[in-house]
Amino acid sequence: MKRVVVTGLGCISPLGNSVDAMWNGLLNGKCAIDYIKKINAERLTVKVAAEVLDFKPEDFNIDKAMIRHNDVYALYALAAATQAMQDSGLEVGNHVDSTRFGCAIGSGIGGIQTFCREHASLMENGPRRVSPLFIPEMIANIASGNTAIVFHAEGPNLPVVTACATGTHSIGEAYRMIREGRADAMITGGTEAAITEISIAGFANSKALSTSDDPMAASLPFDARRKGFVMGEGAGIMILEDYELAKKRGAHIYAEVCGYGNTCDANHYTAPRADAKCATNAIRLALEEAGYKSGERIYINAHGTGTPLNDKTETLAIKQALGETDARKAVISSTKSMMGHMLGATGAIEMVICAKTLQTAKVAPTIHLDQPDPECDLDYTPHTARDFDADLTISNSFGFGGQNACVALRKI
């Protein structure tokens, strides 16, 4: 089995359209949740979201035809992939053969903005006015496909769709591709742009979203006042490489990908299992593959959605996976407290955060954690960032359908 390392990072986020902007915002406890600006929220019960602002795809050297012919979710992915490729310095043909270079970029929902636009056109003007590009702009694999086109990635292409676990599963599957020798390098992550009236109405009517009118009291992971998540959007991308390839070309290495767990609750289409059995197993699988030893300094980027069921169930899963003593020593945070829940992109952006945590020895906080839930009694890094030199980081993601994912990173 080959060793796999992270050599490039990129992101489009509510806190800024670069990794540095996002990371600085997180360390400063900046909240990107605000009143919805991009759509008319007058009819909605939900008034706040974490939107990507000031995004200009042309700033990332994206071809004008690509800009015209892609949904926003795919443009976020292309922009983040451009950043990650530049960061890595990886050159196709020079460092890696195009047939050994792949993509695994997922989306939980895909091009729903295109869907809404073209459905409106159908209703108003009839079938002949539906765009011939409706299908390729809408489908959930096109971000991965078009990224492969731009960067000449002719190897494995595997867009994952596992709801809120999509980004983490994508990185985990890309890791396996390289580890098993099926590819030498992968562009991988997740992307989402689903802040639309119908998306918000659907999540709100299923009682998943916070209905707080106060942006500073809407996303409350692990707090007793939490009542639902806040929708966000963006994209997170990593460049993964065979360690020997990265070492040979003198690449900067952020971390080693060293463990991956993938399980299913097989229990309910939206609610997590109360016993946290399968989420626990996903964490255990990742830790076992990573060679985790009791007493190691571990940072956990929690799924931490701020929904009543998720946060207490995840707390239980962490305790069961690490054991009570080690769970209480772990440093944990939910960055969704600042950027909301980016659905299919969230796990990927949180993996970028894990890589930055290892690089900088700093942990981003869980802001607004003023009234801790007694059932959520671990160290969630309340309010302010802290210094913490972790040996290992893991990121948890749990999605509708009972999808559980956990990926581990180590210092190298």
C-alpha positions in Angstrom: 0.0 0.0 0.0 1.3 3.4 -1.0 1.5 6.4 1.4 -0.7 9.3 0.5 0.0 13.0 1.3 -1.7 16.4 0.9 0.2 18.8 -1.2 -2.3 21.5 -2.2 -5.3 23.2 -0.7 -8.0 25.4 -2.1 -11.4 26.8 -1.0 -14.3 29.0 -1.7 -16.1 29.8 1.5 -18.4 32.2 3.3 -15.4 33.6 5.2 -13.4 34.3 2.0 -12.4 32.9 -1.4 -9.0 31.6 -0.4 -7.6 29.3 2.2 -5.8 32.1 4.0 -8.9 34.3 4.1 -11.0 31.4 5.5 -8.3 30.3 8.0 -7.7 33.8 9.4 -11.4 34.3 9.7 -11.8 31.1 11.7 -8.9 31.8 14.0 -10.4 35.2 14.7 -13.8 33.7 15.5 -15.5 35.6 12.7 -19.1 34.6 11.9 -20.0 34.6 8.2 -23.7 33.9 8.9 -25.9 36.8 8.0 -29.3 37.7 6.5 -29.8 36.1 3.1 -28.8 38.5 0.3 -28.8 36.4 -2.9 -32.4 35.4 -3.0 -35.7 36.9 -1.8 -36.3 35.3 1.6 -39.6 37.1 2.3 -41.7 34.0 2.0 -39.3 31.8 3.9 -39.4 31.1 7.7 -35.5 31.0 7.5 -33.9 34.3 7.1 -30.2 33.6 7.6 -27.5 31.7 5.7 -23.7 31.6 5.2 -23.3 32.9 1.7 -20.2 33.1 -0.5 -19.8 36.8 -1.3 -17.7 38.6 -3.9 -17.0 35.5 -6.0 -15.8 36.3 -9.5 -14.9 33.1 -11.5 -12.8 35.2 -13.9 -10.4 35.9 -10.9 -9.4 32.2 -11.1 -8.6 32.1 -14.8 -11.7 30.1 -15.6 -12.5 30.2 -19.3 -15.4 32.4 -20.3 -17.2 29.5 -22.0 -16.9 27.5 -18.8 -18.3 30.4 -16.8 -21.3 30.7 -19.2 -22.0 26.9 -19.3 -21.7 25.9 -15.6 -23.8 26.1 -12.6 -22.4 28.1 -9.7 -21.6 24.9 -7.7 -19.3 23.7 -10.5 -17.6 27.1 -10.7 -16.9 27.0 -7.0 -15.2 23.7 -7.5 -13.1 24.9 -10.5 -12.0 28.0 -8.6 -11.0 25.9 -5.5 -9.2 23.4 -7.7 -7.3 26.1 -9.5 -6.1 27.4 -6.1 -5.1 23.9 -4.9 -3.3 23.0 -8.1 -1.3 26.3 -7.9 -0.6 25.6 -4.3 0.7 22.1 -5.0 2.9 23.0 -8.0 1.9 19.7 -9.6 2.3 19.7 -13.3 0.7 17.1 -15.6 3.1 15.6 -18.0 6.1 16.8 -16.0 5.4 15.4 -12.6 2.5 13.0 -13.2 1.2 11.2 -16.3 -2.3 12.4 -17.2 -3.6 8.8 -17.2 -2.5 8.4 -13.6 -4.1 11.7 -12.5 -7.7 11.6 -11.4 -10.6 13.6 -9.9 -13.1 12.8 -7.1 -15.2 15.9 -6.5 -18.7 15.4 -5.1 -21.8 17.4 -4.5 -24.7 16.5 -2.3 -27.3 18.3 -4.6 -25.6 19.4 -7.8 -26.8 22.2 -10.0 -30.0 23.1 -8.2 -29.7 26.8 -9.2 -29.8 25.7 -12.8 -32.7 23.4 -12.1 -34.7 26.3 -10.6 -33.9 28.6 -13.4 -34.8 26.2 -16.2 -38.0 25.0 -14.4 -39.1 28.6 -14.2 -38.4 29.0 -18.0 -40.4 25.8 -18.7 -43.4 27.1 -16.7 -43.3 30.6 -18.2 -42.3 29.9 -21.8 -42.8 26.2 -22.5 -40.5 23.2 -23.2 -38.8 24.8 -26.3 -37.2 27.4 -24.1 -35.5 25.0 -21.7 -31.7 25.3 -22.3 -30.0 22.5 -24.2 -27.3 22.8 -21.5 -29.8 22.2 -18.7 -28.8 18.6 -18.1 -25.0 19.0 -18.2 -25.2 22.1 -16.0 -27.5 20.4 -13.4 -26.0 16.9 -13.0 -24.0 16.3 -9.8 -20.9 14.8 -11.6 -20.2 17.8 -13.9 -18.0 19.6 -11.4 -15.7 16.6 -11.3 -15.9 16.1 -15.0 -15.2 19.7 -16.0 -12.3 19.9 -13.5 -10.8 16.9 -15.1 -11.1 18.6 -18.5 -9.4 21.8 -17.3 -6.5 20.0 -15.6 -6.2 17.1 -18.1 -6.9 14.4 -15.4 -7.5 11.3 -17.6 -7.3 8.8 -14.7 -10.1 7.7 -12.3 -13.0 10.1 -11.9 -15.4 9.3 -9.1 -17.9 12.0 -8.1 -19.4 10.9 -4.7 -23.0 11.8 -3.7 -23.6 11.0 0.0 -25.5 14.1 1.2 -23.6 15.9 4.0 -20.8 13.2 4.1 -20.0 13.8 0.4 -16.8 15.9 0.8 -15.3 13.5 3.4 -16.2 10.4 1.4 -14.7 12.0 -1.8 -11.3 12.6 -0.1 -11.5 9.1 1.5 -12.1 7.4 -1.8 -9.4 9.5 -3.6 -7.0 8.4 -0.8 -7.9 4.8 -1.5 -7.3 5.2 -5.2 -3.7 6.3 -4.6 -3.1 4.0 -1.7 -4.1 1.0 -3.8 -2.0 2.1 -6.8 -4.9 3.0 -9.1 -3.7 6.6 -9.4 -0.6 8.7 -8.6 -2.4 12.0 -7.8 -6.0 13.1 -7.3 -7.9 16.4 -7.2 -10.6 15.8 -4.6 -13.2 17.5 -2.4 -16.7 18.7 -2.4 -18.8 21.6 -3.6 -22.3 23.1 -3.1 -24.3 26.1 -4.0 -27.8 25.3 -2.8 -29.0 28.5 -1.2 -32.3 28.6 -3.2 -35.9 29.2 -2.1 -36.9 25.6 -2.7 -33.8 24.1 -0.9 -34.3 26.3 2.2 -38.1 25.6 2.2 -37.5 21.8 2.0 -34.9 21.7 4.8 -37.0 24.1 6.9 -40.2 22.1 6.5 -38.3 19.0 7.6 -37.4 20.9 10.8 -33.6 20.7 10.0 -32.9 24.4 9.8 -32.5 27.0 12.5 -35.3 29.6 12.3 -33.5 32.2 14.5 -33.7 35.7 13.2 -30.4 36.6 14.9 -27.4 35.6 12.8 -25.2 35.4 15.9 -27.6 32.9 17.6 -28.5 30.7 14.7 -25.7 28.1 14.4 -25.1 26.8 17.9 -23.2 23.5 17.8 -23.2 21.6 21.2 -25.2 24.4 22.9 -28.4 23.6 24.8 -30.2 26.3 22.7 -29.5 24.7 19.3 -32.5 24.1 17.1 -31.1 23.4 13.7 -28.3 24.0 11.2 -27.7 27.1 9.1 -27.2 26.5 5.3 -23.9 27.5 3.8 -22.2 27.1 0.5 -18.7 26.8 -1.0 -16.1 24.3 -2.1 -13.1 22.6 -0.6 -10.4 20.9 -2.7 -7.2 19.0 -1.8 -4.5 17.6 -4.0 -3.5 14.2 -2.9 -0.3 12.5 -4.1 1.7 9.3 -3.7 4.2 10.2 -1.1 7.2 9.1 -3.2 6.1 11.3 -6.1 5.6 14.3 -3.8 9.0 13.7 -2.2 10.8 13.3 -5.5 9.5 16.6 -6.9 10.2 18.5 -3.6 6.6 19.3 -3.0 5.4 21.0 0.2 3.5 18.4 2.2 0.8 19.5 4.6 0.0 16.1 6.1 -0.3 12.4 5.4 -3.7 10.9 4.8 -3.6 7.9 7.0 -7.1 6.6 7.8 -10.6 6.4 6.4 -13.9 5.0 7.8 -17.1 4.6 5.8 -20.2 3.0 7.4 -24.0 3.3 7.2 -26.5 3.5 10.0 -29.0 1.5 7.9 -31.6 2.9 10.3 -33.5 6.0 9.2 -33.4 8.3 6.2 -32.7 11.5 8.2 -32.2 10.8 11.9 -28.9 9.4 13.3 -29.0 6.1 15.3 -29.5 6.9 18.9 -26.8 4.4 20.0 -24.3 6.0 17.6 -23.0 2.4 16.8 -22.2 3.0 13.1 -20.8 6.5 13.5 -18.6 5.1 16.2 -17.4 2.3 13.8 -16.5 4.9 11.1 -14.3 6.8 13.6 -12.8 3.6 14.8 -11.9 2.4 11.3 -10.2 5.6 10.5 -8.3 5.6 13.8 -7.2 2.0 13.5 -5.9 2.5 9.9 -4.1 5.6 11.1 -2.4 3.6 13.8 -3.8 5.8 16.6 -2.5 5.0 20.1 -4.1 6.0 23.3 -2.6 9.2 24.6 -1.8 10.8 21.3 -2.8 14.4 20.9 -5.8 14.5 18.7 -7.9 17.2 17.1 -11.4 16.4 15.9 -13.3 18.7 13.5 -16.8 17.6 14.5 -19.7 17.3 12.2 -21.3 19.5 14.8 -24.3 20.8 12.9 -26.2 22.4 15.7 -29.2 20.0 15.3 -30.7 18.5 18.5 -30.0 14.9 17.6 -26.6 15.2 15.8 -24.5 16.9 18.4 -25.4 14.5 21.3 -25.1 11.5 19.1 -21.7 12.6 17.8 -20.5 13.2 21.3 -21.5 9.6 22.2 -19.7 8.3 19.1 -16.5 10.1 20.0 -16.6 8.7 23.5 -17.3 5.2 22.3 -14.6 5.3 19.6 -11.8 6.8 21.7 -12.8 5.6 25.1 -14.0 8.0 27.8 -10.5 9.1 29.0 -9.1 9.8 25.6 -12.3 11.5 24.4 -12.0 14.0 27.3 -8.5 14.8 26.3 -9.3 15.3 22.6 -9.6 18.9 21.4 -12.7 19.3 19.3 -14.5 22.1 17.4 -17.3 22.8 15.1 -16.4 25.3 12.4 -20.0 25.3 11.3 -20.6 27.7 14.1 -18.9 30.3 11.8 -19.6 29.1 8.3 -22.8 27.1 8.6 -23.3 23.7 7.0 -22.2 23.6 3.4 -23.8 20.2 2.7 -21.7 18.3 0.2 -18.8 20.8 0.5 -18.7 20.9 4.2 -16.6 17.7 4.8 -14.0 18.8 2.2 -13.6 22.3 3.7 -13.3 20.8 7.1 -10.5 18.5 5.9 -8.7 21.6 4.6 -9.2 23.0 8.2 -7.6 19.8 9.6 -4.6 20.2 7.3 -4.2 23.8 8.4 -4.5 22.7 12.1 -1.6 20.3 11.7 0.5 22.9 9.7 -0.1 25.8 12.2 -0.6 24.0 15.5 -3.7 26.1 16.0 -7.3 25.1 16.6 -10.3 27.1 15.3 -13.0 27.6 18.0 -16.7 26.8 18.3 -18.1 30.3 18.7 -21.4 31.1 20.5 -21.1 28.1 22.8 -22.5 30.0 25.8 -24.8 27.3 27.3 -23.2 23.9 26.8 -25.6 21.0 26.6 -25.0 18.6 29.5 -25.2 15.7 27.0 -22.4 17.4 25.0 -19.7 17.4 27.7 -16.4 17.2 25.8 -13.8 19.9 25.0 -15.3 21.8 22.1 -12.9 24.8 22.1 -15.5 27.4 23.1 -15.3 31.0 21.9 -11.6 31.5 21.0 -8.9 29.7 19.0 -6.1 28.0 20.9 -2.6 26.7 20.3 -2.5 22.9 20.1 0.2 20.8 18.5 -1.8 17.8 17.4 -0.3 14.5 16.3 -3.4 13.5 14.5 -6.6 15.1 13.2 -9.9 13.5 12.2 -12.9 15.0 10.5 -16.4 13.5 11.0 -19.2 13.9 8.5 -22.7 12.3 8.8 -25.4 12.6 6.1 -29.0 11.8 5.4 -29.4 8.2 4.5 -27.2 7.2 7.5 -24.0 8.0 5.7 -21.0 8.1 8.0 -17.5 9.2 7.0 -14.2 9.9 8.9 -10.8 10.7 7.5 -7.6 11.0 9.5 -4.5 13.1 8.8 -1.1 12.9 10.5 2.0 15.1 10.6 4.8 14.0 8.4 
